Amino acid sequence: MIEKLFEGLIWNSRFIVLLAVIFGLLGAIILFVVASMDIWGVAVYTFNTIITHAHPENFHEDIVSNIIGAVDLYLIAVVMFIFSFGLYELFISDIDQAEGKNGSKLLAIHSLDELKDKIAKVIVMVLVVNFFQRVIHTNFTTPLEMLYFAGSITALAVGLYFLGKVGK
């Protein structure tokens, strides 16, 4: 009887994962809102600049950098969603709405390794986007710096190529 009680307690302790699921979803929603506000801010800045005919020196760079920053936040929000859905499916229950004909295979998680792989791919994309955001503001003054830049783009392309080959 003690064994049965203890095993029930251990099994039901998995519901603590609901905290990570709820707060992960909350974090994703917050990131989506913040990224959308950033895009809205860029739109307002762009239209104000166009209407007033005041073109700052780094106008295009600022717009592209801010939009890329918002894309970065959207991708991190996607990581949080995948993480939350995956934890729920692994520890609590399958999501019935995801199983039907309107369901998405993207959020179907059947193992911890599958969750890790999906999150890792999105994190790599976050890093790629972050890399491009930083490159926009970099000034290359020597040929060696340009060579490093070309090498980093090559390494990124090779990494993305092999990332696409994973699981195929």
N, C-alpha and C positions, 0 to 999 in steps of 0.2 A: 504494500500500500504506500509506503514512504517512497519507494522507487517510482511508482506511478505518479504520485504528487510532484516529486522532484522533476521527472521528465516533462510533465505538463508545464511546470514553471519554466523550465529551460526552453521548451518549445514556444511558449507564449512570450518569452522575453524578446523574440524577434520583432515584436511590434514597436520596440524602441527605435527601429529603423524609420518608422513613420516621421520622427522628428527630422531626420535628414531629408526625407522626401518632401515634407511640407516646406521646410526652410530652403531647400534647393529650388523648389518651384517658386517660392517667394523671391529668392535671389534672381532667378531667371526673369521673372516679371519686372523686377526693379531694373535690371540691366536693359531689357527691351524698352522700358519707358525712358531711361536716361539716354540710350542711344537715339531714340526717336526725338527726344528734346534736343540732342546735339545736332541732328540733321535739320530740325526746324530752325535752330539758331544759325546754321550755315545758310539756309534758304533766306532767312531775314537779312543776314549780313550781305549776301549776294545781291538781293534785290535792292537794298538800300544803297549799296555801292554803285550799282548800275543806274539807279534813278538820280543819284547825286553826281554822277560822272566823276567820282573820286576813286581813282584806281591806285590802291597802295602798291608798293614795290613788289611784295610777295603775294599778291592777290590770288593767283592761280594755285600757288603752292599751299597757301593757307586753306583754301577750299578743299583741295584734294586731300591734304593731310587730315583735316577734320572729318571728312567723309570716311576716309580709311579708318580713322579712330573709331567712328561709329560702327563700321562693319566689324571691327575687332570686338567691340562690346556685344554686338549681335551674335558673333560666333561663340563668345564666352557664355552668353545666355543659352545658346543651343547646347553647349557642354553641360550646363546645369540641368537643362530639361532631360537630356539623354541620361545623365547620372540619376536624376530623380525617378524617371520611368524605369530605368534598369534596376535600381534598388527595390522599387516596389514589386516589380515582377519577380525578382529573384527571392525576396524574403517574405513577401506578403501573399500576393496572388497575381495570376494573369489578369490583364486588363481586358474585359470582355469586349468592349467597343473596338479594341485594336485587332481582335480576332476576325471580325466579320469582313464582308466584301469592301467596306469603306475603310478598313484598317490599313495601317502602314507597316511595312516590313522594316522601316528605318528604326522604329522604336521597339521592335520585338527583340527582347534580350532573353537568352536561354542559359547563359553561363557567365561567370565572373570574367572569364577570358574574353568573351564576346563584348561585354560591357567595356572592359579595358581597351580593347582594340578600337571600338567606336569612339570612345573619348580621346584616345591617343591621336586618331586621325584628325579630329576637329582641333585638338590642341596644336598639332603641327600646322594646320591652316591658320590658327591664331598667330603663331610665331612667324609664318610667312607674311601675313598681312602687317604685323608689327614691324618686320624687317623693312618692308616697302615704305611704311610710314616714316621710319627713321632715315631711310636713304634719300627721301625727298628733301630733307633739310641738311644733307651732307654736301659740303663743298670739296670737290676733288681738285687738288692743286699740283700733284706730282703724278708722273706716269706710274709709279709704284702703287699709289693709292687706286688708280684706275685698274691696275692689274689685280689688286686685292678685291676690288668691286666685281670685276669679271669672274674671278675665282669663286667668290661667294655666290654669285648668281648660278654658276655652273654647279656648285655643290648643292644648292637649293633645288635645281632642276633634276639632278641625279637622285636626290632624296625623295622628291615627289614622284619620280618615275618608279622607284622601288616601293614606295608607299602604295602606289596604285596596283602593284603586283602582289601585295600581301593578300592572301586568301583566295588567290585565283590559281 
